[in-house]
Amino acid sequence: MNAFAQSGNGDLPPLKRPRRRRYSGTHPKSFQQKYKEHNIAAYPDIKAHLLAKGKTPAGTHIPVLTEEVLSCLMPKPGETIVDCTVGYGGHASEFIRHIKPTGKLIALDVDSAELERTRHRLSKENVPVSFYRSNFAGIAKVLKKENLAGCDVIFADLGVSSMQIDNPDRGMSYNHKGPLDMRMDERLKQTGADLLNTLSEEKLSKALLELADEPDHQKIARLIVTRRAIEPITQTEQLVEVIFDARGIIKKTWRKLRRTSKSGSLHPAARTFQALRILVNDELGCLKELLRIAPYCLRPAGRIGIISFHSGEDRLVKKAFREGVRNGIYQSAAEDPIVPQFKEITSNPRSASAKFRYAVSKRSVDPGMPLSGTQSA
């Protein structure tokens, strides 16, 4: 029964639309309050407005280096592609457009919530898509489940998605108040807070240096240990405060520095948050395993492409591809990384540190190599 019919019935009051939750001020500020950005399909003008300002709508993600990825990996009709980090499905949508109607996409991600949303978004595509809640280090097992000896393209975008960064409940951003969780996969046992409050000063300092090139790693590690002895560090704002104090700078001074700098100024907490996130999710360990097993998961002349966002990741990819060419596993690999152009960085500032490398397989899958990730490459 519709609202009009009910209003004509003396026994029933007219239906009322539920009112959205109100917020102070003229514009929503928190992640949860941005209801229009969470429903872009209903408010398309909002997306254009935010992109023009160089911002990403809450609950969405802008894929980086899309044209370059397609140009180098050359997806073709009928091919099988494994998107190891499907996320919001930005790159995946483009892959599907090129492999339809007879191709197949295999989508991996550890974030269950985003995987389900992307499953719904891509279900309308006229191409078979398989979804697996799996880390990309498990690509061989996924191919085995699909009864495939290999695939034509392997792709991974190692960056954290905007949906994860902007959601304060994930605790990955120094810009939002929230719990220091930092897990991409909630099945992981240890959170960022767990590690921050248990690792020794030496291990904290080493992680900050090796995973984020943090110049003040010793000062920050020392002050973290001092502060946590007084009160556990469990919230993002607590960690940000510690970092500012360790660097001997106040927020007001840094904001002024950022406004006056022509190229902008990296947030004092950026490197620490990056290192802690990498540590929580064992990102480098998973990348090493993907690079080790990937050649055995590619068909002859198959292509692999990886977008990294910091020097540690890029070094691993560069080394693996170069050694692969030298050892005859890959027939070719990009000599230099491909980076975003000025236009892309302007429209999507989060793309600025992206580096894309790719390689082309020379060999077929070794018949004696079971797709379980047990034999060294």
N, C-alpha and C positions, 0 to 999 in steps of 0.2 A: 504494500500500500504506500503510495507516495504522500508527500507532505500536503499537497492540495486536497487529496481525498480525506486525509485525516482532519484537516481544518474545517471540513464541512460536516464532520461528525461531532455532535455535541458531547459525546462521551470521551473523546480523546483530544488532548491538546495538540497544537501543531508541532511538528518536529523542528528542532532547533539544531543548527550546525554547531558542532563543538568549536569553541573559540580557541585560537592558538594561544600559547603561553606568552604573556607580555614581557617586555624587557625595558630597562631604563634607557633613556636617550632616544635619539631618532633612528639609530641603526643598530642591528644586533652586533654584539662584540664576541661572545663566546662561540665555540665550535658548535655546541648543541642548538644555539638560538638561530643559526643561519639556515632557517627552514627552506628558503628559496634556493639556496646553493645546494642543499641536499636533494632537491627535486628539480634539477636543471631542465628536464623534459617539459615541465609545466611553466618554467620561467626562462626561456632561452635568451632573453635580452640581458639577463643577469650575467650569463657566461661571457657574452661579448663585452660587456661593460668591464668586468674584472680582468679579462685577458688584455684589454686595451691599457689597463693600468699596470700590467705586468704581474698580476696576481693569479693564483689558482683557486677556483671555486672550492669551498669546503666539501669534502666527501668525494672529490674527483682527483684525477691525476693527468698531467700533460706528458705524453711520451716524448723523449728526447731523441734527436738525431734520426728521426723516422725516415726521411728521404735517403740519408746516407746508409742506414741499415738495409733498406730495400735494394739500393743500388749495388751494394757489396755482396749481400747474401743471395740476391737474385731468385726469390721464390717463384716457382713455375706451376702451372696447372697440373694437378695430379700428384704433387710431391707431399711428403710427410714432414711436418715441422714440429719440433718440440720447443715450446716457449717455457723455459725453466722458471720464469718469474712472471707469471701472467698478470698479476696485480689487477689493475682496473681494465685491462684488455686493450690498451691503446695500440701497442705494436701487434698484438694478436689479431685485431680487427683488420689491419693492413695485410697481414700474412694471409688471412682468409680470403681477402679480396683477390689476391694473386694466385692462390692455389685452387680456387673453386673452378668447376663444380665437383671434380673427382679427387681432390686432395684431402688431407686429414691433418687436423691440428691436435696436438697433445699438450694440455695446459697443466703446469705444475705451480703450486704455491703453498706456503706453510700457513698462511693467514686464512683461517676457515671462513671468517665473516666476508672478507673480500672475494674469496673464491666462489662463494655462493652467489654473491651479487653479480660477479662476472659471468657465472654460469647462466644466470637468468638473462643477462644482457646479450650474450652470444648465442643463446638458444634459437634465436630467430634466423641465424645465418644458415645458408643452404650448403653447409659443409659439415661432415662428421667432426665433432669435437669431444675429446675425452678429458675429464678433469680428475686430477689426483692431488690430494693434500699431501704433498711430499716436498722435502728439500731437494734442490737440484743435484745434490750429491748422490741421490738415489735414482738417477735417470736410467741406469742399466736395468734396475728391477722393474721400473715402469714399462720399458720397452719389452721386457720379458712377459709381463702381464698382457701386453697388447699383441703378443705373439709376433713381434717384429725383430728381425735380425739387425736392423739399423734404421736410420732416418736420413733425410736429405739435408735438413738444417737444424742446428742447435743454436738457440739464442738465449742469452741471459742479460738482464739489466740489473746490475748489482746495487743500484740506488734504493734508498728507502722511499716508499711511495708517499705522495703528499697526503693521502688519507691517513697514513700512520703518523706522519710528522705533526699534522694539524690536530689530531685527536688527543686532547690532554690526558685522557685515560691511559694512553700508551706510554706516556712519560718519556718520549724521545726528543722533545724540543725544549730548549732553554727559554723559549718565548711563551710557553704556556705552563701555568701552575697545575701540577698533578702528581700522582705517585711515580716514583722512579722505577717503573716496570721495565720498559725497553725490550720486552720479548716480542719478536715477530710471530712466534709460535707459542701460544699460551700453554702448550703441553710441556715446555721446558720448565725445569724445576726451579732454577735460580733466576731471580730478577736482578735488575741493576742495583737495587738497594741491598740485596743479599751480598753481592760481590763487593760493593763499596764499603760495607761494614765488616767484612771478614778478611779481605786480602791484606797482606802485609804491606807496609810502606814501600818496601823494595819492589814488590810485584806491581803495585799501583803505579809507581814511578816508571817502571819498565814498560807497562802497557801504554801509558800516556805518550812515551817517547816513540815506541815502535809502531803503534797503531794510529797515531795522530800527529807525530812530529811536534809535540807540544814542547816549546822551549823552556817553560817553567814547570816541567814535570816533577822535579824534586820538591819545589816549594808547595805545589798543589797537593801532592801525595802526603807530605808531612802535615799540612794543615787539616787534611781530611781525617787522618788518624787522630790528630789532637781533638778535633771537634766531635768525632763520633764517640770518643771516650766520655764526653759530657752528655751527648744526646745522639741517638742513632739518626743517620741521614737517610730519610725515606722519601722526601719530596723534592721535586725539581728545583723549587725556589731556594731550598736549603743548600743544594749543591752549587747553584749559581752564586749565592752569597759567599760561600767558601772560596770559590775561584776568584771573585772580585777582590776579596781580602788578601788572598795569596799573591795576587798580582799588584797589590797596593794601589788600586784604583777604585773610585766610587762610580756608581752608575751615571750620575749626572755628568761627570767628566767625560766618560766614554760616549754618552749620547752627543755631547758637544763635538767630540772628535769625529764621530761618524757623520755628523751634519757638515762639517767643514772639509772632510776628505773628499777629493774628486772621485776616487775609485771605490769609496766606501771603506768601511773598516770591519774586519772579521770580529764577530762577537767573542769576547774573552772566554766564554764557556764552550764555544763551538767544538774545539778539538777534544776537550774532555768528554763531552757528550758523545762524540763520534767514537772515541776509544772504548768507552764503557759499553756502548751498543754493540760494537764489533765483538767485544769480549763476551757479552751475554749470549749472543747468537752464534758464536764460533764461526764467524763469517769467513775468515781466512782459511780455516780448516776445511770448511765445506767447499770453498773455491778450489783449493788444492786437489780435492777428490774429484771434482767435476773435470778439471783440466787433465787429470790422470786417466780417467775412464773415457772421456769424450771421443778420442780417436777411434775407439773400438765400438762406438755407438753410431758412427757415421757410415753411410754407404759410399761407394767409390765416387769421388768428386763431390762429396758432401761438404757443406760449409758450416763453420762455427763462428759466431760473432758474440762478443762480450763487451758491454758498456760498464766501465768502472768509474768510481768517483773519488778515489784517493790514491796516493802514490803506491801504497803497499799492495793494493789490488792490481794496479796497472803493472807493477814490476813482475808479479806472479804470472799474469797473462802474457806479457811480453816474453818472459823467459821460456814459458811452456811452448809458445808458438815457434819461437826461434829454434829451440831444441828439437821440436817436432819436424821442422824442415830439415835440420841437419841430420836427423836420424831416419829420414825417409818416410815419416808418418804423414806429414803434410807436404803437398807439392809446392805450396806457396803460402806466404803470410804477409800481412801489411807491415812495411818497414817502419812506418810512423803512425801514431794514433790519429784518428780523425776526431776533431773537436768541433763544437758548435760555432756557427758564424755569429757575427754581431747581432743580426736581426733576431735570431732565435734566443740569444741571451737576453736581449731587451724585452722580448715578449714573455720569456720564461726564465727569470734569473736563477732558478734552481738548476738549470742546465749548465751553468758556467763551468763547473769542474768536471764535466763528463768527458770521458775518453773512450773511443770505440776502436777495437782491434778485431781483426778477423783472419781466418786461415781456411785453406781448402784442402780437403783430404786427398791423399794419394792412394790409399790402400783400402781394401775391403775389410769387413769384420773378420778377424781371425777365427776360423772354424773351431779352433781349440780353446777359444776364449769364451767361457760361459758368461752370460750377461748378469753377473752378480757383483762385479767390482772387486774380485779377489786376486786378479793377476796384475802385476805392474805393467804400466805402459812403457 
